[in-house]
Amino acid sequence: MADTQDERTASAGGTRAERAARVAAMQRAEKKRASRRRALLIAVPTVVVLGVAGGVTAVLANQPGPPSLAAVKTFSYPASQHTTEKQTYTENPPVGGPHNPQWLNCGVYDAPVPNENAVHSMEHGAVWITYAPDLPADAVDTLKEDVSGDAYTVLSPYQGLPSPIVLSAWNNQLQVTDAEDPRIDAFLAKFVQGAQTPEPGALCSNGTGTPTG
């Protein structure tokens, strides 16, 4: 049966709405990527020229540098230790060690995910952002924007964290209290598929888990 005019209009509207949503998501992702690029810029001194008694003096004024990642804790777990047994990890959440042979699909999760699968994703270069289940909804939304468009990030709630938000990459971890902390973007910029990755280029999809976003 042929579509009615109302059905065709609704279908077109739905298509336009979906397209607009995709464009908005892409714009948010690009905005976050641009922010991360700025976070990694090394402070470049600006030369200010002042006239002094008929002469010229150059005064160097340093621009603010990128957010410091000095608080990042580092570890030394070896890679490629696969096991199907459930693990008890020293760190909470874990940053490395033996893990399930199946990696977790990267993306946003509204419920806790298995440690053993998430650790495998970090072995592939993913950054795992965990947050306390009672973190305010607007803060969670901010974290979702942080990972929007990134193919190698996992976001999930986690019980018993030492801080409201914890960012983990293989052998690297940062605790923060505020979703607006500029170190979050700096951490993502440095560690998503960063130099610490034991298996660069390995997939963070076609694994296990069904992210909501």
N, C-alpha and C positions, 0 to 999 in steps of 0.2 A: 504494500500500500504506500502511496506517495506521502512524504512528510507534509504536514500542515505548515502554513506560514509561521505559526507560533513556534512549532518545533524547530523549524529551520533557524528562526531568529534566536531561540534559546541555545541551539547548538553552536551557532556562530558566536554568541555572547560568551558561552562557556569556553570556546577555543580562544577568544580574545583574552578572557580572564586568565586562562592558564598561561598564555604567552606573556601577559603582563607580569604574572607572578614569577615566571622564569627569568624575565629581564630584571625584575627587582632583586631576585636572589643573586643573579650574576653581578649586579651593581654593588650589592652588599659585600659579596666575596672580593670583588676588585678593590673596594674601599679598605677592607681588612688587609689585603695583600699589600696595598700601597702603604698602609700604616706600618706594617711589619718591615717593609723595605726602609722606611724612614727610621725605624727603631734601630736598625743595624748600621746606619750611617755613622762614620767616625766624625767626631766634632772637627770642623774645619775652621781655623782661625780667620777672623775677619780683620782686615787692615783698615784702621781709621786714621785718616791723615789730618793732622792738626797743624795750624800755623803758629809757630812760637818765635816771637821777636824777629820777624823777618826770615826765619828759617822754616823748615818743614820737618816735623817729627812724626814717625809712623808708630801708632799705638796698636798693639795686638789685643783684640778682645775675643776670647774663646766663646763660641756658641755652646749651648748645653749639649752634653754627649748623650749617647743612647742609655736606656735604663740598664742599671747594673744587674748582672746575673751572678754576683758574688755569692749569693745565698744558695745557689744550686749545690746540692750534695751529690757527690760522685761515688760510684761503686765499681766493682771489678768482676762482674759475673761473666763467665765464659759463655759463648753462644753454642747453638746446635745441640742442646741437650734435650731430646724429646722423650716424653714418657706419657703414657695414658693414665698414670696414677695421679690422684689428687695431691696437691702440694701444700705444704705449710711454709709460707714465705716469711723471711725476717722482717722485711719492710712492709708497710701498710699504707697504700697499695704496693705491690711488688714492682721492682725496676729491672728484673732479670732473673736468670736461673732456669732450672728445668721447667719445661712447659709442654702443653699438649701439641701433638703433631699438626693439629688443625688450627689455623689462625682465625681470629675473630674478624668478621667483616667490619671495616671502618664505617663510622657514621655516628649518629645520635641515638642513644638508648634511654628510655624512660625508666628502666629497671636495672638493677645490678647485673653485671655480666661475669662470666667465669674468669677468674684470675688467669688460669692456665692458658686460655685462648687469647686473652688480651696481651699477655706477655709475648706470645708468639707474634702478634701484630707489631709490637714494639721492636722485635727482632727484625722486622721488615721495614723499619723506619718510621713507624707511627708514633705520634704523641698521644698519650692517654690522659685526658682531663677527667678527674673524678671530683665530685662535690658531695657535701653532706646532704642527706635527704631533706633536711629542714631548711636548706638554702632558699631564700625568698625567690618567688617565681620570676621577678624582674631580673634578678642576678643570673638565674638559669638561662633566661632569654638572651642576656648579654653573652654568656658563654656559647650559646648556640650560634650567635652571629660571629663569634670568634672563629668557629670551626666551619662556618658555611663556605662551601666551595672547595674545601680541602679534602683530597682523596685519601690522606694518610693521617687522619685524626679520629680518635674515639672519645666520645663524651658520655659519661654515665654516672648515676648516683652511686654512693659507696658508704656503707656503714662503718663507723668507728675510725674515721679519718683523724689524723693529728692536727688538721687545720681545715677550715671550711672548704677550701679548694686546694687540690694537689695536682700538679702537672708532672707526668712521668714520661721519660724517654728511656731507651735502653741505657742502664747504668747512670742515669741522671734524674734528679728529682728536685722540684721546687714547691714549697708551701706558700700559699698566699691567703689572705683573708678577705680580699675585695675583688669582685669580678671586673672592676674597672682598673685594676692594677696594670700599669703599662708593661710590667715584666711578663705578663701573659703573652702579649704579641711578640715580645723579644724572644721568649722561650720557643714559641712556635716557629718563628723565623729561623732560629738557630738549629733546632732539633728535628723538625719535620724532614725526614729523609736526609738528616744531617750526617756529619762525619762519623758520629758514633754508631751508625747503622751497621750491624753485622752482615745483613743481606740486602744491600741496596738494590732497588729495582724489583724486589719480590712483591707479589701482589698483596693488596689489602682488601681484596674482593674475592668472590668465588670461594669463600671459606664457610664459616658457620656463623649463625646469628642473623637476625633480621632487624636492622636499625629502623627507627621511625623517621629518620631524616638524614 
